[in-house]
Structure formats: C-alpha cells, structure tokens
C-alpha cells in the first residue's frame, strides 16, 4: 500500500509541476487542473485506506 501511495504522490507532483508550467505559458490548463484534482482526491482516499489499515479506524 505504501509503495502505491508513494507512486501516486510522485505522479501527482509531476502532474502539478506540468500544470504550473503550462499555466505560466498562457496555455489553458483547465482540463489538466481538473485531472489533477481528481488525482489528488484518489491520493487522499489511498491515504485514508492506509490509515484505516494501520490503525483500524480513520
């Protein structure tokens, strides 16, 4: 589970950096931002599951 979360964190970080670069160039990054928010939601869910599995409660 931890490896999966680490991979999702790295992916989200790279995606966020890409969105920042696109935004600075004036590119309409609205779709990329929406995708990033979706990825962040999934990452939060993974962290919640990890917490639940580690402690037995959220």
N, C-alpha and C positions, 0 to 999 in steps of 0.2 A: 504494500500500500504506500509506504514512504517513497519508494522509487517512482511509483506512478505520480504521486504528488510533486516530487522534485521535477519530473519531466514536464508536467503541466505548468509548473512555475516558470521553468526555463522557456517554454513555448510562449506563455503569456507575456513574459518580459521581452522577448524578442518581438512579439507582435506589437506590444506597446511602443517599443522603440521605433518600429517601422511606421506606425500611425503618427508618431510625433514628427518624424522626418517628412512624411507625406504632407502633413498639415503645414509645416513650415514652408514648403514649396508652393503652397496655394492650392494643392490638389484637394478635391472634395473627398475627404476621408470618412464621410458619414457612414457608409456601409462597413468600412473597416472598424470604425468605432463600435458599431452595433455588434459586430462579430466578437470584438474584444470584450465587450460587456457580457456576452454570452459565455465566453471562455472564463471570465472571472467568476461568474455565477457557478459554473461547473467546478472550478477550483475550490470555491467556498464550500460546495457540497462535499467534495472529496475530503476536505479538512474536517468537516463535521463528522463524516463517517469515521475517519481516523481517530478523532477524539472520542467518539462513542465506543469504538472497538477497544481503545486504550483504557478507558475509564468505566465503561458500562453505561454511561449517560452523557448527554451533550454538555 
